[in-house]
Amino acid sequence: MTANDFRRLALSLPDAEEAAHMGHPDFRVGGKIFATLGYPDAAWGTVGLTPEQQAFFVGAEPKMFVALKAAGASGARPAFDCAQPERVRCVKR
């Protein structure tokens, strides 16, 4: 998976749009961020998840997803070098 694959997946959601915050592209629906690209570096994306979703995806694909917790939010970071687009597509549903 590449950053452009991640971007295409994010923007394939109905009403999704790309914006930016803190110097990184982000993806929003209804003004709420659901994914970020390029943090902590270009090899990563971030997907917002519930704690239960995070446990499921990180547990199911530990080489692909790294748990993230920041400012009270949970999520997972798909590592682009080992992420498969069809697996990341499941996360955004």
PyMOL Python script that loads the backbone (N, CA, C, O; Angstrom):
from pymol import cmd

cmd.read_pdbstr("""\
ATOM      1  N   MET A   1       0.845  -1.175   0.000  1.00  0.00           N
ATOM      2  CA  MET A   1       0.000   0.000   0.000  1.00  0.00           C
ATOM      3  C   MET A   1       0.885   1.231   0.000  1.00  0.00           C
ATOM      4  O   MET A   1       1.954   1.245   0.610  1.00  0.00           O
ATOM      5  N   THR A   2       0.429   2.260  -0.689  1.00  0.00           N
ATOM      6  CA  THR A   2       1.148   3.529  -0.724  1.00  0.00           C
ATOM      7  C   THR A   2       0.278   4.608  -0.068  1.00  0.00           C
ATOM      8  O   THR A   2      -0.899   4.387   0.218  1.00  0.00           O
ATOM      9  N   ALA A   3       0.873   5.758   0.157  1.00  0.00           N
ATOM     10  CA  ALA A   3       0.109   6.886   0.694  1.00  0.00           C
ATOM     11  C   ALA A   3      -1.033   7.251  -0.248  1.00  0.00           C
ATOM     12  O   ALA A   3      -2.115   7.612   0.216  1.00  0.00           O
ATOM     13  N   ASN A   4      -0.821   7.166  -1.552  1.00  0.00           N
ATOM     14  CA  ASN A   4      -1.893   7.470  -2.504  1.00  0.00           C
ATOM     15  C   ASN A   4      -3.011   6.440  -2.436  1.00  0.00           C
ATOM     16  O   ASN A   4      -4.179   6.795  -2.596  1.00  0.00           O
ATOM     17  N   ASP A   5      -2.676   5.154  -2.198  1.00  0.00           N
ATOM     18  CA  ASP A   5      -3.718   4.132  -1.993  1.00  0.00           C
ATOM     19  C   ASP A   5      -4.568   4.486  -0.777  1.00  0.00           C
ATOM     20  O   ASP A   5      -5.796   4.416  -0.821  1.00  0.00           O
ATOM     21  N   PHE A   6      -3.894   4.868   0.317  1.00  0.00           N
ATOM     22  CA  PHE A   6      -4.592   5.251   1.550  1.00  0.00           C
ATOM     23  C   PHE A   6      -5.509   6.440   1.279  1.00  0.00           C
ATOM     24  O   PHE A   6      -6.662   6.451   1.712  1.00  0.00           O
ATOM     25  N   ARG A   7      -5.005   7.427   0.571  1.00  0.00           N
ATOM     26  CA  ARG A   7      -5.795   8.623   0.233  1.00  0.00           C
ATOM     27  C   ARG A   7      -7.036   8.236  -0.586  1.00  0.00           C
ATOM     28  O   ARG A   7      -8.140   8.706  -0.311  1.00  0.00           O
ATOM     29  N   ARG A   8      -6.843   7.379  -1.589  1.00  0.00           N
ATOM     30  CA  ARG A   8      -7.987   6.948  -2.419  1.00  0.00           C
ATOM     31  C   ARG A   8      -9.031   6.212  -1.581  1.00  0.00           C
ATOM     32  O   ARG A   8     -10.230   6.431  -1.755  1.00  0.00           O
ATOM     33  N   LEU A   9      -8.583   5.342  -0.673  1.00  0.00           N
ATOM     34  CA  LEU A   9      -9.520   4.629   0.195  1.00  0.00           C
ATOM     35  C   LEU A   9     -10.297   5.602   1.074  1.00  0.00           C
ATOM     36  O   LEU A   9     -11.519   5.506   1.194  1.00  0.00           O
ATOM     37  N   ALA A  10      -9.584   6.532   1.680  1.00  0.00           N
ATOM     38  CA  ALA A  10     -10.243   7.506   2.557  1.00  0.00           C
ATOM     39  C   ALA A  10     -11.263   8.334   1.790  1.00  0.00           C
ATOM     40  O   ALA A  10     -12.373   8.562   2.271  1.00  0.00           O
ATOM     41  N   LEU A  11     -10.890   8.779   0.610  1.00  0.00           N
ATOM     42  CA  LEU A  11     -11.787   9.640  -0.170  1.00  0.00           C
ATOM     43  C   LEU A  11     -12.910   8.871  -0.858  1.00  0.00           C
ATOM     44  O   LEU A  11     -13.809   9.475  -1.443  1.00  0.00           O
ATOM     45  N   SER A  12     -12.863   7.544  -0.792  1.00  0.00           N
ATOM     46  CA  SER A  12     -13.944   6.754  -1.385  1.00  0.00           C
ATOM     47  C   SER A  12     -15.184   6.703  -0.487  1.00  0.00           C
ATOM     48  O   SER A  12     -16.246   6.266  -0.931  1.00  0.00           O
ATOM     49  N   LEU A  13     -15.063   7.140   0.756  1.00  0.00           N
ATOM     50  CA  LEU A  13     -16.232   7.215   1.633  1.00  0.00           C
ATOM     51  C   LEU A  13     -17.169   8.314   1.150  1.00  0.00           C
ATOM     52  O   LEU A  13     -16.712   9.361   0.692  1.00  0.00           O
ATOM     53  N   PRO A  14     -18.477   8.086   1.247  1.00  0.00           N
ATOM     54  CA  PRO A  14     -19.416   9.146   0.859  1.00  0.00           C
ATOM     55  C   PRO A  14     -19.162  10.416   1.686  1.00  0.00           C
ATOM     56  O   PRO A  14     -18.998  10.352   2.905  1.00  0.00           O
ATOM     57  N   ASP A  15     -19.133  11.534   1.024  1.00  0.00           N
ATOM     58  CA  ASP A  15     -18.968  12.853   1.637  1.00  0.00           C
ATOM     59  C   ASP A  15     -17.594  13.092   2.257  1.00  0.00           C
ATOM     60  O   ASP A  15     -17.406  14.092   2.950  1.00  0.00           O
ATOM     61  N   ALA A  16     -16.630  12.203   2.026  1.00  0.00           N
ATOM     62  CA  ALA A  16     -15.284  12.414   2.570  1.00  0.00           C
ATOM     63  C   ALA A  16     -14.593  13.529   1.812  1.00  0.00           C
ATOM     64  O   ALA A  16     -14.761  13.681   0.602  1.00  0.00           O
ATOM     65  N   GLU A  17     -13.815  14.304   2.547  1.00  0.00           N
ATOM     66  CA  GLU A  17     -13.032  15.361   1.932  1.00  0.00           C
ATOM     67  C   GLU A  17     -11.667  15.433   2.601  1.00  0.00           C
ATOM     68  O   GLU A  17     -11.508  15.065   3.765  1.00  0.00           O
ATOM     69  N   GLU A  18     -10.697  15.909   1.850  1.00  0.00           N
ATOM     70  CA  GLU A  18      -9.344  16.057   2.367  1.00  0.00           C
ATOM     71  C   GLU A  18      -9.138  17.478   2.852  1.00  0.00           C
ATOM     72  O   GLU A  18      -9.527  18.437   2.186  1.00  0.00           O
ATOM     73  N   ALA A  19      -8.524  17.604   4.016  1.00  0.00           N
ATOM     74  CA  ALA A  19      -8.155  18.899   4.580  1.00  0.00           C
ATOM     75  C   ALA A  19      -6.758  18.714   5.184  1.00  0.00           C
ATOM     76  O   ALA A  19      -6.016  17.833   4.751  1.00  0.00           O
ATOM     77  N   ALA A  20      -6.398  19.518   6.156  1.00  0.00           N
ATOM     78  CA  ALA A  20      -5.096  19.375   6.806  1.00  0.00           C
ATOM     79  C   ALA A  20      -5.164  19.944   8.211  1.00  0.00           C
ATOM     80  O   ALA A  20      -5.944  20.852   8.497  1.00  0.00           O
ATOM     81  N   HIS A  21      -4.329  19.390   9.083  1.00  0.00           N
ATOM     82  CA  HIS A  21      -4.122  19.954  10.405  1.00  0.00           C
ATOM     83  C   HIS A  21      -2.724  19.568  10.872  1.00  0.00           C
ATOM     84  O   HIS A  21      -2.232  18.488  10.544  1.00  0.00           O
ATOM     85  N   MET A  22      -2.099  20.428  11.617  1.00  0.00           N
ATOM     86  CA  MET A  22      -0.761  20.183  12.158  1.00  0.00           C
ATOM     87  C   MET A  22       0.236  19.763  11.071  1.00  0.00           C
ATOM     88  O   MET A  22       1.151  18.979  11.324  1.00  0.00           O
ATOM     89  N   GLY A  23       0.046  20.290   9.873  1.00  0.00           N
ATOM     90  CA  GLY A  23       0.979  20.026   8.787  1.00  0.00           C
ATOM     91  C   GLY A  23       0.823  18.690   8.099  1.00  0.00           C
ATOM     92  O   GLY A  23       1.689  18.296   7.318  1.00  0.00           O
ATOM     93  N   HIS A  24      -0.268  17.979   8.371  1.00  0.00           N
ATOM     94  CA  HIS A  24      -0.500  16.676   7.757  1.00  0.00           C
ATOM     95  C   HIS A  24      -1.865  16.653   7.083  1.00  0.00           C
ATOM     96  O   HIS A  24      -2.815  17.250   7.589  1.00  0.00           O
ATOM     97  N   PRO A  25      -1.975  15.961   5.933  1.00  0.00           N
ATOM     98  CA  PRO A  25      -3.294  15.795   5.330  1.00  0.00           C
ATOM     99  C   PRO A  25      -4.195  14.988   6.265  1.00  0.00           C
ATOM    100  O   PRO A  25      -3.734  14.059   6.929  1.00  0.00           O
ATOM    101  N   ASP A  26      -5.461  15.340   6.313  1.00  0.00           N
ATOM    102  CA  ASP A  26      -6.428  14.539   7.046  1.00  0.00           C
ATOM    103  C   ASP A  26      -7.675  14.366   6.200  1.00  0.00           C
ATOM    104  O   ASP A  26      -7.856  15.040   5.186  1.00  0.00           O
ATOM    105  N   PHE A  27      -8.528  13.457   6.630  1.00  0.00           N
ATOM    106  CA  PHE A  27      -9.743  13.128   5.885  1.00  0.00           C
ATOM    107  C   PHE A  27     -10.913  13.234   6.848  1.00  0.00           C
ATOM    108  O   PHE A  27     -10.858  12.746   7.977  1.00  0.00           O
ATOM    109  N   ARG A  28     -11.980  13.887   6.374  1.00  0.00           N
ATOM    110  CA  ARG A  28     -13.108  14.224   7.240  1.00  0.00           C
ATOM    111  C   ARG A  28     -14.428  13.898   6.560  1.00  0.00           C
ATOM    112  O   ARG A  28     -14.559  13.930   5.337  1.00  0.00           O
ATOM    113  N   VAL A  29     -15.382  13.588   7.394  1.00  0.00           N
ATOM    114  CA  VAL A  29     -16.778  13.484   6.976  1.00  0.00           C
ATOM    115  C   VAL A  29     -17.563  14.337   7.958  1.00  0.00           C
ATOM    116  O   VAL A  29     -17.452  14.159   9.171  1.00  0.00           O
ATOM    117  N   GLY A  30     -18.354  15.260   7.434  1.00  0.00           N
ATOM    118  CA  GLY A  30     -19.127  16.141   8.305  1.00  0.00           C
ATOM    119  C   GLY A  30     -18.255  16.970   9.229  1.00  0.00           C
ATOM    120  O   GLY A  30     -18.668  17.300  10.340  1.00  0.00           O
ATOM    121  N   GLY A  31     -17.050  17.310   8.783  1.00  0.00           N
ATOM    122  CA  GLY A  31     -16.152  18.122   9.585  1.00  0.00           C
ATOM    123  C   GLY A  31     -15.361  17.358  10.633  1.00  0.00           C
ATOM    124  O   GLY A  31     -14.529  17.949  11.321  1.00  0.00           O
ATOM    125  N   LYS A  32     -15.600  16.051  10.775  1.00  0.00           N
ATOM    126  CA  LYS A  32     -14.900  15.245  11.789  1.00  0.00           C
ATOM    127  C   LYS A  32     -13.806  14.412  11.131  1.00  0.00           C
ATOM    128  O   LYS A  32     -14.033  13.741  10.125  1.00  0.00           O
ATOM    129  N   ILE A  33     -12.623  14.469  11.717  1.00  0.00           N
ATOM    130  CA  ILE A  33     -11.482  13.724  11.184  1.00  0.00           C
ATOM    131  C   ILE A  33     -11.650  12.241  11.477  1.00  0.00           C
ATOM    132  O   ILE A  33     -11.926  11.852  12.612  1.00  0.00           O
ATOM    133  N   PHE A  34     -11.480  11.405  10.437  1.00  0.00           N
ATOM    134  CA  PHE A  34     -11.501   9.957  10.638  1.00  0.00           C
ATOM    135  C   PHE A  34     -10.180   9.300  10.250  1.00  0.00           C
ATOM    136  O   PHE A  34      -9.958   8.132  10.570  1.00  0.00           O
ATOM    137  N   ALA A  35      -9.304  10.029   9.569  1.00  0.00           N
ATOM    138  CA  ALA A  35      -8.005   9.472   9.181  1.00  0.00           C
ATOM    139  C   ALA A  35      -7.026  10.606   8.922  1.00  0.00           C
ATOM    140  O   ALA A  35      -7.417  11.718   8.568  1.00  0.00           O
ATOM    141  N   THR A  36      -5.743  10.301   9.108  1.00  0.00           N
ATOM    142  CA  THR A  36      -4.664  11.250   8.870  1.00  0.00           C
ATOM    143  C   THR A  36      -3.589  10.544   8.073  1.00  0.00           C
ATOM    144  O   THR A  36      -3.376   9.342   8.233  1.00  0.00           O
ATOM    145  N   LEU A  37      -2.927  11.273   7.232  1.00  0.00           N
ATOM    146  CA  LEU A  37      -1.873  10.717   6.391  1.00  0.00           C
ATOM    147  C   LEU A  37      -0.531  11.339   6.759  1.00  0.00           C
ATOM    148  O   LEU A  37      -0.439  12.545   6.988  1.00  0.00           O
ATOM    149  N   GLY A  38       0.517  10.500   6.815  1.00  0.00           N
ATOM    150  CA  GLY A  38       1.860  11.018   6.986  1.00  0.00           C
ATOM    151  C   GLY A  38       2.286  11.341   8.402  1.00  0.00           C
ATOM    152  O   GLY A  38       3.176  12.167   8.601  1.00  0.00           O
ATOM    153  N   TYR A  39       1.668  10.706   9.401  1.00  0.00           N
ATOM    154  CA  TYR A  39       2.107  10.913  10.778  1.00  0.00           C
ATOM    155  C   TYR A  39       2.328   9.562  11.423  1.00  0.00           C
ATOM    156  O   TYR A  39       1.435   8.719  11.337  1.00  0.00           O
ATOM    157  N   PRO A  40       3.432   9.301  12.051  1.00  0.00           N
ATOM    158  CA  PRO A  40       4.507  10.217  12.411  1.00  0.00           C
ATOM    159  C   PRO A  40       5.474  10.514  11.269  1.00  0.00           C
ATOM    160  O   PRO A  40       6.276  11.442  11.366  1.00  0.00           O
ATOM    161  N   ASP A  41       5.405   9.728  10.178  1.00  0.00           N
ATOM    162  CA  ASP A  41       6.201  10.036   8.995  1.00  0.00           C
ATOM    163  C   ASP A  41       5.468   9.496   7.768  1.00  0.00           C
ATOM    164  O   ASP A  41       4.367   8.957   7.880  1.00  0.00           O
ATOM    165  N   ALA A  42       6.082   9.644   6.607  1.00  0.00           N
ATOM    166  CA  ALA A  42       5.418   9.310   5.348  1.00  0.00           C
ATOM    167  C   ALA A  42       5.059   7.830   5.202  1.00  0.00           C
ATOM    168  O   ALA A  42       4.280   7.477   4.317  1.00  0.00           O
ATOM    169  N   ALA A  43       5.603   6.966   6.040  1.00  0.00           N
ATOM    170  CA  ALA A  43       5.338   5.521   5.944  1.00  0.00           C
ATOM    171  C   ALA A  43       4.058   5.104   6.651  1.00  0.00           C
ATOM    172  O   ALA A  43       3.735   3.917   6.683  1.00  0.00           O
ATOM    173  N   TRP A  44       3.324   6.053   7.218  1.00  0.00           N
ATOM    174  CA  TRP A  44       2.165   5.724   8.052  1.00  0.00           C
ATOM    175  C   TRP A  44       0.933   6.550   7.701  1.00  0.00           C
ATOM    176  O   TRP A  44       1.026   7.668   7.194  1.00  0.00           O
ATOM    177  N   GLY A  45      -0.215   5.962   7.986  1.00  0.00           N
ATOM    178  CA  GLY A  45      -1.482   6.663   8.013  1.00  0.00           C
ATOM    179  C   GLY A  45      -2.082   6.388   9.379  1.00  0.00           C
ATOM    180  O   GLY A  45      -1.593   5.514  10.095  1.00  0.00           O
ATOM    181  N   THR A  46      -3.115   7.099   9.757  1.00  0.00           N
ATOM    182  CA  THR A  46      -3.784   6.870  11.038  1.00  0.00           C
ATOM    183  C   THR A  46      -5.282   6.813  10.774  1.00  0.00           C
ATOM    184  O   THR A  46      -5.825   7.633  10.033  1.00  0.00           O
ATOM    185  N   VAL A  47      -5.939   5.843  11.384  1.00  0.00           N
ATOM    186  CA  VAL A  47      -7.380   5.666  11.245  1.00  0.00           C
ATOM    187  C   VAL A  47      -8.002   5.725  12.633  1.00  0.00           C
ATOM    188  O   VAL A  47      -7.574   4.997  13.529  1.00  0.00           O
ATOM    189  N   GLY A  48      -9.000   6.577  12.826  1.00  0.00           N
ATOM    190  CA  GLY A  48      -9.687   6.663  14.102  1.00  0.00           C
ATOM    191  C   GLY A  48     -10.597   5.459  14.295  1.00  0.00           C
ATOM    192  O   GLY A  48     -11.356   5.095  13.397  1.00  0.00           O
ATOM    193  N   LEU A  49     -10.517   4.842  15.470  1.00  0.00           N
ATOM    194  CA  LEU A  49     -11.310   3.651  15.788  1.00  0.00           C
ATOM    195  C   LEU A  49     -11.819   3.728  17.212  1.00  0.00           C
ATOM    196  O   LEU A  49     -11.284   4.478  18.029  1.00  0.00           O
ATOM    197  N   THR A  50     -12.845   2.958  17.509  1.00  0.00           N
ATOM    198  CA  THR A  50     -13.246   2.789  18.897  1.00  0.00           C
ATOM    199  C   THR A  50     -12.201   1.895  19.567  1.00  0.00           C
ATOM    200  O   THR A  50     -11.456   1.211  18.866  1.00  0.00           O
ATOM    201  N   PRO A  51     -12.123   1.880  20.894  1.00  0.00           N
ATOM    202  CA  PRO A  51     -11.177   0.977  21.551  1.00  0.00           C
ATOM    203  C   PRO A  51     -11.398  -0.495  21.161  1.00  0.00           C
ATOM    204  O   PRO A  51     -10.436  -1.253  21.036  1.00  0.00           O
ATOM    205  N   GLU A  52     -12.649  -0.893  20.971  1.00  0.00           N
ATOM    206  CA  GLU A  52     -12.945  -2.273  20.575  1.00  0.00           C
ATOM    207  C   GLU A  52     -12.451  -2.577  19.163  1.00  0.00           C
ATOM    208  O   GLU A  52     -11.871  -3.633  18.913  1.00  0.00           O
ATOM    209  N   GLN A  53     -12.683  -1.650  18.252  1.00  0.00           N
ATOM    210  CA  GLN A  53     -12.187  -1.822  16.885  1.00  0.00           C
ATOM    211  C   GLN A  53     -10.666  -1.867  16.868  1.00  0.00           C
ATOM    212  O   GLN A  53     -10.072  -2.688  16.169  1.00  0.00           O
ATOM    213  N   GLN A  54     -10.042  -0.992  17.632  1.00  0.00           N
ATOM    214  CA  GLN A  54      -8.586  -0.968  17.706  1.00  0.00           C
ATOM    215  C   GLN A  54      -8.057  -2.322  18.176  1.00  0.00           C
ATOM    216  O   GLN A  54      -7.136  -2.868  17.570  1.00  0.00           O
ATOM    217  N   ALA A  55      -8.627  -2.867  19.244  1.00  0.00           N
ATOM    218  CA  ALA A  55      -8.178  -4.163  19.759  1.00  0.00           C
ATOM    219  C   ALA A  55      -8.355  -5.247  18.705  1.00  0.00           C
ATOM    220  O   ALA A  55      -7.489  -6.108  18.553  1.00  0.00           O
ATOM    221  N   PHE A  56      -9.462  -5.213  17.981  1.00  0.00           N
ATOM    222  CA  PHE A  56      -9.707  -6.222  16.955  1.00  0.00           C
ATOM    223  C   PHE A  56      -8.667  -6.152  15.842  1.00  0.00           C
ATOM    224  O   PHE A  56      -8.028  -7.157  15.528  1.00  0.00           O
ATOM    225  N   PHE A  57      -8.490  -4.972  15.242  1.00  0.00           N
ATOM    226  CA  PHE A  57      -7.597  -4.856  14.092  1.00  0.00           C
ATOM    227  C   PHE A  57      -6.125  -5.047  14.467  1.00  0.00           C
ATOM    228  O   PHE A  57      -5.378  -5.693  13.731  1.00  0.00           O
ATOM    229  N   VAL A  58      -5.707  -4.492  15.602  1.00  0.00           N
ATOM    230  CA  VAL A  58      -4.321  -4.665  16.030  1.00  0.00           C
ATOM    231  C   VAL A  58      -4.074  -6.132  16.384  1.00  0.00           C
ATOM    232  O   VAL A  58      -3.009  -6.674  16.087  1.00  0.00           O
ATOM    233  N   GLY A  59      -5.056  -6.773  17.016  1.00  0.00           N
ATOM    234  CA  GLY A  59      -4.919  -8.191  17.349  1.00  0.00           C
ATOM    235  C   GLY A  59      -4.914  -9.091  16.124  1.00  0.00           C
ATOM    236  O   GLY A  59      -4.184 -10.081  16.081  1.00  0.00           O
ATOM    237  N   ALA A  60      -5.721  -8.753  15.132  1.00  0.00           N
ATOM    238  CA  ALA A  60      -5.838  -9.581  13.929  1.00  0.00           C
ATOM    239  C   ALA A  60      -4.649  -9.406  12.989  1.00  0.00           C
ATOM    240  O   ALA A  60      -4.251 -10.358  12.319  1.00  0.00           O
ATOM    241  N   GLU A  61      -4.086  -8.225  12.930  1.00  0.00           N
ATOM    242  CA  GLU A  61      -3.000  -7.917  11.984  1.00  0.00           C
ATOM    243  C   GLU A  61      -1.895  -7.125  12.689  1.00  0.00           C
ATOM    244  O   GLU A  61      -1.672  -5.963  12.352  1.00  0.00           O
ATOM    245  N   PRO A  62      -1.199  -7.728  13.659  1.00  0.00           N
ATOM    246  CA  PRO A  62      -0.219  -6.962  14.448  1.00  0.00           C
ATOM    247  C   PRO A  62       0.971  -6.432  13.653  1.00  0.00           C
ATOM    248  O   PRO A  62       1.611  -5.472  14.084  1.00  0.00           O
ATOM    249  N   LYS A  63       1.283  -7.028  12.512  1.00  0.00           N
ATOM    250  CA  LYS A  63       2.381  -6.504  11.696  1.00  0.00           C
ATOM    251  C   LYS A  63       1.925  -5.334  10.833  1.00  0.00           C
ATOM    252  O   LYS A  63       2.736  -4.524  10.385  1.00  0.00           O
ATOM    253  N   MET A  64       0.631  -5.258  10.611  1.00  0.00           N
ATOM    254  CA  MET A  64       0.088  -4.226   9.739  1.00  0.00           C
ATOM    255  C   MET A  64      -0.374  -2.996  10.523  1.00  0.00           C
ATOM    256  O   MET A  64      -0.204  -1.868  10.060  1.00  0.00           O
ATOM    257  N   PHE A  65      -0.961  -3.208  11.714  1.00  0.00           N
ATOM    258  CA  PHE A  65      -1.527  -2.104  12.483  1.00  0.00           C
ATOM    259  C   PHE A  65      -0.831  -1.952  13.827  1.00  0.00           C
ATOM    260  O   PHE A  65      -0.562  -2.938  14.513  1.00  0.00           O
ATOM    261  N   VAL A  66      -0.546  -0.719  14.193  1.00  0.00           N
ATOM    262  CA  VAL A  66       0.041  -0.383  15.480  1.00  0.00           C
ATOM    263  C   VAL A  66      -0.988   0.436  16.236  1.00  0.00           C
ATOM    264  O   VAL A  66      -1.561   1.381  15.693  1.00  0.00           O
ATOM    265  N   ALA A  67      -1.224   0.069  17.502  1.00  0.00           N
ATOM    266  CA  ALA A  67      -2.203   0.794  18.313  1.00  0.00           C
ATOM    267  C   ALA A  67      -1.753   2.231  18.527  1.00  0.00           C
ATOM    268  O   ALA A  67      -0.562   2.514  18.657  1.00  0.00           O
ATOM    269  N   LEU A  68      -2.711   3.118  18.561  1.00  0.00           N
ATOM    270  CA  LEU A  68      -2.465   4.541  18.759  1.00  0.00           C
ATOM    271  C   LEU A  68      -3.443   5.048  19.807  1.00  0.00           C
ATOM    272  O   LEU A  68      -4.631   4.732  19.750  1.00  0.00           O
ATOM    273  N   LYS A  69      -2.964   5.814  20.745  1.00  0.00           N
ATOM    274  CA  LYS A  69      -3.851   6.500  21.680  1.00  0.00           C
ATOM    275  C   LYS A  69      -3.269   7.886  21.885  1.00  0.00           C
ATOM    276  O   LYS A  69      -2.140   8.043  22.351  1.00  0.00           O
ATOM    277  N   ALA A  70      -4.045   8.870  21.536  1.00  0.00           N
ATOM    278  CA  ALA A  70      -3.585  10.255  21.664  1.00  0.00           C
ATOM    279  C   ALA A  70      -4.770  11.138  22.001  1.00  0.00           C
ATOM    280  O   ALA A  70      -5.825  11.042  21.374  1.00  0.00           O
ATOM    281  N   ALA A  71      -4.599  11.978  22.968  1.00  0.00           N
ATOM    282  CA  ALA A  71      -5.614  12.965  23.353  1.00  0.00           C
ATOM    283  C   ALA A  71      -6.988  12.333  23.538  1.00  0.00           C
ATOM    284  O   ALA A  71      -8.003  12.900  23.134  1.00  0.00           O
ATOM    285  N   GLY A  72      -7.009  11.144  24.159  1.00  0.00           N
ATOM    286  CA  GLY A  72      -8.276  10.489  24.448  1.00  0.00           C
ATOM    287  C   GLY A  72      -8.910   9.769  23.280  1.00  0.00           C
ATOM    288  O   GLY A  72     -10.005   9.225  23.420  1.00  0.00           O
ATOM    289  N   ALA A  73      -8.256   9.748  22.130  1.00  0.00           N
ATOM    290  CA  ALA A  73      -8.799   9.052  20.962  1.00  0.00           C
ATOM    291  C   ALA A  73      -8.054   7.750  20.760  1.00  0.00           C
ATOM    292  O   ALA A  73      -6.882   7.647  21.120  1.00  0.00           O
ATOM    293  N   SER A  74      -8.709   6.760  20.193  1.00  0.00           N
ATOM    294  CA  SER A  74      -7.992   5.540  19.839  1.00  0.00           C
ATOM    295  C   SER A  74      -8.005   5.392  18.345  1.00  0.00           C
ATOM    296  O   SER A  74      -8.830   5.971  17.638  1.00  0.00           O
ATOM    297  N   GLY A  75      -7.067   4.600  17.886  1.00  0.00           N
ATOM    298  CA  GLY A  75      -6.976   4.357  16.462  1.00  0.00           C
ATOM    299  C   GLY A  75      -5.889   3.361  16.183  1.00  0.00           C
ATOM    300  O   GLY A  75      -5.363   2.718  17.091  1.00  0.00           O
ATOM    301  N   ALA A  76      -5.557   3.239  14.929  1.00  0.00           N
ATOM    302  CA  ALA A  76      -4.483   2.347  14.520  1.00  0.00           C
ATOM    303  C   ALA A  76      -3.758   2.984  13.359  1.00  0.00           C
ATOM    304  O   ALA A  76      -4.333   3.726  12.562  1.00  0.00           O
ATOM    305  N   ARG A  77      -2.497   2.677  13.289  1.00  0.00           N
ATOM    306  CA  ARG A  77      -1.685   3.171  12.180  1.00  0.00           C
ATOM    307  C   ARG A  77      -1.356   2.012  11.265  1.00  0.00           C
ATOM    308  O   ARG A  77      -0.632   1.101  11.666  1.00  0.00           O
ATOM    309  N   PRO A  78      -1.870   2.022  10.043  1.00  0.00           N
ATOM    310  CA  PRO A  78      -1.426   1.009   9.100  1.00  0.00           C
ATOM    311  C   PRO A  78      -0.044   1.374   8.559  1.00  0.00           C
ATOM    312  O   PRO A  78       0.171   2.486   8.078  1.00  0.00           O
ATOM    313  N   ALA A  79       0.877   0.436   8.641  1.00  0.00           N
ATOM    314  CA  ALA A  79       2.217   0.629   8.084  1.00  0.00           C
ATOM    315  C   ALA A  79       2.138   0.342   6.597  1.00  0.00           C
ATOM    316  O   ALA A  79       1.821  -0.781   6.205  1.00  0.00           O
ATOM    317  N   PHE A  80       2.419   1.328   5.763  1.00  0.00           N
ATOM    318  CA  PHE A  80       2.236   1.177   4.326  1.00  0.00           C
ATOM    319  C   PHE A  80       3.102   0.084   3.719  1.00  0.00           C
ATOM    320  O   PHE A  80       2.704  -0.538   2.734  1.00  0.00           O
ATOM    321  N   ASP A  81       4.284  -0.162   4.287  1.00  0.00           N
ATOM    322  CA  ASP A  81       5.156  -1.161   3.670  1.00  0.00           C
ATOM    323  C   ASP A  81       4.616  -2.581   3.785  1.00  0.00           C
ATOM    324  O   ASP A  81       5.007  -3.446   3.002  1.00  0.00           O
ATOM    325  N   CYS A  82       3.722  -2.843   4.745  1.00  0.00           N
ATOM    326  CA  CYS A  82       3.165  -4.199   4.854  1.00  0.00           C
ATOM    327  C   CYS A  82       1.643  -4.221   4.800  1.00  0.00           C
ATOM    328  O   CYS A  82       1.042  -5.289   4.908  1.00  0.00           O
ATOM    329  N   ALA A  83       1.011  -3.067   4.636  1.00  0.00           N
ATOM    330  CA  ALA A  83      -0.447  -3.014   4.588  1.00  0.00           C
ATOM    331  C   ALA A  83      -0.958  -3.461   3.226  1.00  0.00           C
ATOM    332  O   ALA A  83      -0.355  -3.189   2.188  1.00  0.00           O
ATOM    333  N   GLN A  84      -2.073  -4.144   3.266  1.00  0.00           N
ATOM    334  CA  GLN A  84      -2.740  -4.570   2.046  1.00  0.00           C
ATOM    335  C   GLN A  84      -4.015  -3.746   1.916  1.00  0.00           C
ATOM    336  O   GLN A  84      -4.814  -3.700   2.851  1.00  0.00           O
ATOM    337  N   PRO A  85      -4.221  -3.093   0.769  1.00  0.00           N
ATOM    338  CA  PRO A  85      -5.377  -2.202   0.631  1.00  0.00           C
ATOM    339  C   PRO A  85      -6.709  -2.852   1.012  1.00  0.00           C
ATOM    340  O   PRO A  85      -7.549  -2.195   1.625  1.00  0.00           O
ATOM    341  N   GLU A  86      -6.924  -4.124   0.665  1.00  0.00           N
ATOM    342  CA  GLU A  86      -8.207  -4.751   0.995  1.00  0.00           C
ATOM    343  C   GLU A  86      -8.402  -4.892   2.497  1.00  0.00           C
ATOM    344  O   GLU A  86      -9.539  -4.869   2.967  1.00  0.00           O
ATOM    345  N   ARG A  87      -7.309  -5.039   3.274  1.00  0.00           N
ATOM    346  CA  ARG A  87      -7.425  -5.127   4.731  1.00  0.00           C
ATOM    347  C   ARG A  87      -7.715  -3.745   5.331  1.00  0.00           C
ATOM    348  O   ARG A  87      -8.541  -3.616   6.234  1.00  0.00           O
ATOM    349  N   VAL A  88      -7.038  -2.729   4.828  1.00  0.00           N
ATOM    350  CA  VAL A  88      -7.275  -1.381   5.337  1.00  0.00           C
ATOM    351  C   VAL A  88      -8.668  -0.914   4.950  1.00  0.00           C
ATOM    352  O   VAL A  88      -9.298  -0.172   5.703  1.00  0.00           O
ATOM    353  N   ARG A  89      -9.164  -1.336   3.782  1.00  0.00           N
ATOM    354  CA  ARG A  89     -10.522  -0.997   3.355  1.00  0.00           C
ATOM    355  C   ARG A  89     -11.537  -1.472   4.399  1.00  0.00           C
ATOM    356  O   ARG A  89     -12.530  -0.785   4.640  1.00  0.00           O
ATOM    357  N   CYS A  90     -11.309  -2.628   5.018  1.00  0.00           N
ATOM    358  CA  CYS A  90     -12.222  -3.149   6.048  1.00  0.00           C
ATOM    359  C   CYS A  90     -12.301  -2.215   7.239  1.00  0.00           C
ATOM    360  O   CYS A  90     -13.353  -2.099   7.867  1.00  0.00           O
ATOM    361  N   VAL A  91     -11.190  -1.539   7.564  1.00  0.00           N
ATOM    362  CA  VAL A  91     -11.152  -0.661   8.730  1.00  0.00           C
ATOM    363  C   VAL A  91     -12.074   0.518   8.553  1.00  0.00           C
ATOM    364  O   VAL A  91     -12.717   0.937   9.515  1.00  0.00           O
ATOM    365  N   LYS A  92     -12.163   1.064   7.370  1.00  0.00           N
ATOM    366  CA  LYS A  92     -12.931   2.292   7.172  1.00  0.00           C
ATOM    367  C   LYS A  92     -14.425   2.079   7.117  1.00  0.00           C
ATOM    368  O   LYS A  92     -15.173   3.052   7.033  1.00  0.00           O
ATOM    369  N   ARG A  93     -14.886   0.845   7.163  1.00  0.00           N
ATOM    370  CA  ARG A  93     -16.328   0.585   7.081  1.00  0.00           C
ATOM    371  C   ARG A  93     -17.021   0.800   8.377  1.00  0.00           C
ATOM    372  O   ARG A  93     -18.236   0.621   8.465  1.00  0.00           O
TER     373      ARG A  93
END
""", "prot")
cmd.dss("prot")
cmd.show_as("cartoon", "prot")
cmd.util.cbc("prot")
cmd.orient("prot")
